Amino acid sequence: MQALLDDYTHGAAFATELVNTSPAVWVVAGDQLRDPQALQAFLADSDVRTEALDERDLEQVRALRERLRPIVDASSPGELVDLTHELLSTVRHHVELVELDGTVWRWKATTGSVGTLAEELTVFTGYALLSALRILGFERFRACASPTCNGVFVDVSRGGRRRYCMPDLCGNRINVANHRQRRNALGDK
């Protein structure tokens, strides 16, 4: 696999989405990566292309998900960097500066020709998380503001004001609850 390292937003958003597929995030929903087909659909939804997947791929990606959680949820920038370096050291890869289209230079990370899906995703997410820290700052690594969610995320939005790991789900639930509370308060008067 070859990953261009200057698109850190895609990699950091993917890491967020992967971490939040865990059954520990939305306990009621369970594991969102319950089988290889669910993993395949998740990857397709995230614009990550891959070949047919099997149980081994699923288990390795689940293991990566468990290693990414403490990185996104780190208590300090130093801890985030140390955990990410430790994760990246588990995969043989190299980083090089390459010229694209004869005019633009980009950093590219390459795993071995027989790298597993999990190894490729490790390099993709690891460098993206380090880049997000460097470019956006540690304050963009957050826990979900929903009291019913255990999710974490990297806020790669332009304004940096995101509050929920899954805005369409967590944010919508909070907005509906707040709306009902306001409506009930008006009805009591």
Backbone torsions as a table, in degrees:
resi	resn	phi	psi	omega
1	MET	NA	145.5	174.1
2	GLN	-124.4	126.8	-179.9
3	ALA	-123.0	127.3	173.7
4	LEU	-76.8	130.1	-171.5
5	LEU	-87.9	-4.2	-178.7
6	ASP	-87.0	-4.7	175.6
7	ASP	-101.2	60.6	-177.2
8	TYR	-66.6	-27.0	-177.4
9	THR	-63.4	-41.0	178.9
10	HIS	-64.6	-44.7	-179.8
11	GLY	-66.2	-41.1	179.4
12	ALA	-69.0	-39.3	176.8
13	ALA	-65.3	-39.7	177.5
14	PHE	-63.5	-43.3	178.4
15	ALA	-59.5	-42.6	177.0
16	THR	-59.0	-50.2	-177.8
17	GLU	-63.3	-39.6	179.8
18	LEU	-65.2	-47.8	179.3
19	VAL	-57.2	-39.3	-175.1
20	ASN	-83.4	6.1	170.4
21	THR	-84.0	-6.5	-176.8
22	SER	-65.8	144.7	176.1
23	PRO	-65.9	-14.4	178.4
24	ALA	-76.8	-15.7	-178.2
25	VAL	-82.7	-64.6	175.4
26	TRP	-110.1	89.4	-173.9
27	VAL	-55.4	-40.3	-178.4
28	VAL	-62.8	-38.1	-177.0
29	ALA	-77.4	-24.8	-179.2
30	GLY	78.3	-168.1	-178.0
31	ASP	-70.5	120.9	179.4
32	GLN	-77.7	-11.2	175.3
33	LEU	-110.8	65.4	-173.2
34	ARG	-79.3	-19.8	-179.9
35	ASP	-157.8	170.3	-179.1
36	PRO	-58.1	-31.9	179.6
37	GLN	-68.5	-38.7	177.2
38	ALA	-65.6	-39.2	176.5
39	LEU	-62.6	-44.9	179.3
40	GLN	-58.7	-44.6	179.5
41	ALA	-65.0	-41.8	178.4
42	PHE	-59.9	-46.2	-179.9
43	LEU	-63.4	-42.0	179.1
44	ALA	-63.6	-42.4	178.2
45	ASP	-63.1	-27.2	-178.3
46	SER	-95.0	9.2	-179.2
47	ASP	59.4	35.8	174.1
48	VAL	-110.6	113.8	-176.5
49	ARG	-86.2	143.6	178.0
50	THR	-158.8	167.2	177.3
51	GLU	-80.7	-173.9	176.3
52	ALA	-59.5	143.7	-175.3
53	LEU	-114.0	156.0	177.4
54	ASP	-130.0	-176.0	-178.5
55	GLU	-60.2	-35.3	179.2
56	ARG	-63.5	-44.8	176.7
57	ASP	-59.3	-43.9	-179.2
58	LEU	-59.9	-47.7	-179.4
59	GLU	-64.2	-39.0	179.6
60	GLN	-68.2	-39.3	178.7
61	VAL	-69.7	-38.0	175.0
62	ARG	-61.6	-40.1	178.4
63	ALA	-64.9	-40.6	176.2
64	LEU	-61.5	-43.6	178.8
65	ARG	-55.2	-42.0	-179.8
66	GLU	-69.6	-28.2	177.7
67	ARG	-80.6	-27.7	180.0
68	LEU	-75.5	-32.4	-176.9
69	ARG	-53.9	-52.2	-180.0
70	PRO	-65.1	-23.0	177.6
71	ILE	-70.7	-51.7	-178.9
72	VAL	-65.9	-28.9	-177.4
73	ASP	-100.0	17.8	-177.0
74	ALA	-60.0	151.1	-177.8
75	SER	-88.2	-10.2	179.4
76	SER	-154.3	159.1	176.6
77	PRO	-58.8	-40.2	-179.8
78	GLY	-61.8	-42.1	177.9
79	GLU	-64.1	-42.1	178.6
80	LEU	-58.5	-47.4	-179.3
81	VAL	-64.1	-46.3	-178.9
82	ASP	-61.1	-45.8	180.0
83	LEU	-64.8	-37.6	179.8
84	THR	-70.3	-42.2	176.4
85	HIS	-60.4	-41.7	178.0
86	GLU	-61.1	-43.6	178.5
87	LEU	-63.3	-47.3	-178.6
88	LEU	-64.2	-28.0	-179.4
89	SER	-70.2	-10.4	-179.9
90	THR	-83.8	-6.4	-175.8
91	VAL	-123.9	128.2	173.4
92	ARG	-70.8	121.3	179.1
93	HIS	-160.5	168.3	172.7
94	HIS	-142.1	155.4	-179.3
95	VAL	-116.8	136.2	179.7
96	GLU	-144.2	158.0	175.5
97	LEU	-93.5	123.4	-177.5
98	VAL	-124.4	152.0	178.6
99	GLU	-95.8	129.1	177.4
100	LEU	-111.9	136.7	176.7
101	ASP	57.1	21.0	177.0
102	GLY	72.2	-0.4	-177.6
103	THR	-134.7	-23.3	-173.3
104	VAL	-113.9	134.2	177.7
105	TRP	-105.8	135.7	-178.9
106	ARG	-136.2	150.6	171.2
107	TRP	-80.0	136.6	180.0
108	LYS	-133.8	134.3	174.8
109	ALA	-106.2	136.5	-178.5
110	THR	-131.1	128.9	172.7
111	THR	-90.7	171.3	177.2
112	GLY	-59.6	161.0	-175.7
113	SER	-63.8	-19.6	-179.5
114	VAL	-114.4	26.6	-179.7
115	GLY	-62.9	143.7	177.8
116	THR	-76.4	166.8	176.2
117	LEU	-57.2	-45.8	-179.0
118	ALA	-62.4	-38.0	177.8
119	GLU	-65.0	-42.9	178.9
120	GLU	-64.3	-41.7	178.9
121	LEU	-68.8	-30.7	176.1
122	THR	-61.7	-48.1	179.9
123	VAL	-66.2	-44.9	-179.8
124	PHE	-58.0	-50.1	-176.7
125	THR	-77.9	-37.5	-178.2
126	GLY	-59.1	-52.2	179.9
127	TYR	-68.5	-31.8	177.8
128	ALA	-65.7	-41.7	179.7
129	LEU	-67.2	-39.8	176.5
130	LEU	-64.1	-40.3	178.9
131	SER	-67.3	-39.7	177.8
132	ALA	-61.9	-40.8	176.9
133	LEU	-62.3	-46.7	-177.5
134	ARG	-65.2	-43.1	-172.8
135	ILE	-87.7	-42.3	-174.4
136	LEU	-97.0	-29.3	-179.4
137	GLY	101.4	159.0	-176.1
138	PHE	-64.9	-28.2	-178.2
139	GLU	-64.9	-12.5	177.8
140	ARG	-83.9	-4.9	176.1
141	PHE	-96.0	114.7	-169.0
142	ARG	-138.4	161.4	169.0
143	ALA	-92.0	150.6	178.6
144	CYS	-62.7	139.6	-179.1
145	ALA	-81.0	-7.6	178.9
146	SER	-74.3	130.4	-179.6
147	PRO	-70.1	-14.2	-179.8
148	THR	-101.9	9.3	-176.2
149	CYS	-124.8	144.5	177.1
150	ASN	-107.6	16.9	-176.0
151	GLY	-75.0	159.3	174.1
152	VAL	-130.9	161.9	-179.0
153	PHE	-160.3	164.6	171.3
154	VAL	-108.4	120.1	-179.4
155	ASP	-82.3	100.7	178.6
156	VAL	-101.1	12.6	179.1
157	SER	-67.9	157.4	-178.5
158	ARG	-59.9	-47.3	-176.3
159	GLY	-80.5	-20.2	178.8
160	GLY	71.4	27.5	-177.7
161	ARG	-112.6	14.7	-179.6
162	ARG	-63.2	141.4	-177.3
163	ARG	-118.4	-18.3	-173.1
164	TYR	-121.8	145.1	-179.9
165	CYS	-67.3	-36.4	177.1
166	MET	-127.6	86.9	-174.0
167	PRO	-53.9	-37.6	-179.0
168	ASP	-68.1	-26.0	-179.1
169	LEU	-102.1	-63.8	-177.2
170	CYS	-64.2	-48.9	-178.5
171	GLY	-63.8	-41.5	-179.9
172	ASN	-64.3	-41.2	178.8
173	ARG	-61.4	-43.0	178.9
174	ILE	-65.1	-43.7	-179.8
175	ASN	-62.6	-41.4	178.4
176	VAL	-65.0	-44.7	178.9
177	ALA	-61.4	-43.1	178.6
178	ASN	-64.3	-40.3	178.5
179	HIS	-62.1	-46.0	179.0
180	ARG	-62.5	-40.3	179.5
181	GLN	-63.7	-43.7	178.0
182	ARG	-64.2	-42.4	-179.6
183	ARG	-63.8	-43.4	178.8
184	ASN	-66.5	-36.7	178.9
185	ALA	-65.3	-37.9	177.7
186	LEU	-70.1	-33.9	-179.4
187	GLY	-71.6	-24.1	-179.0
188	ASP	-78.4	-15.9	-175.1
189	LYS	-85.0	NA	NA
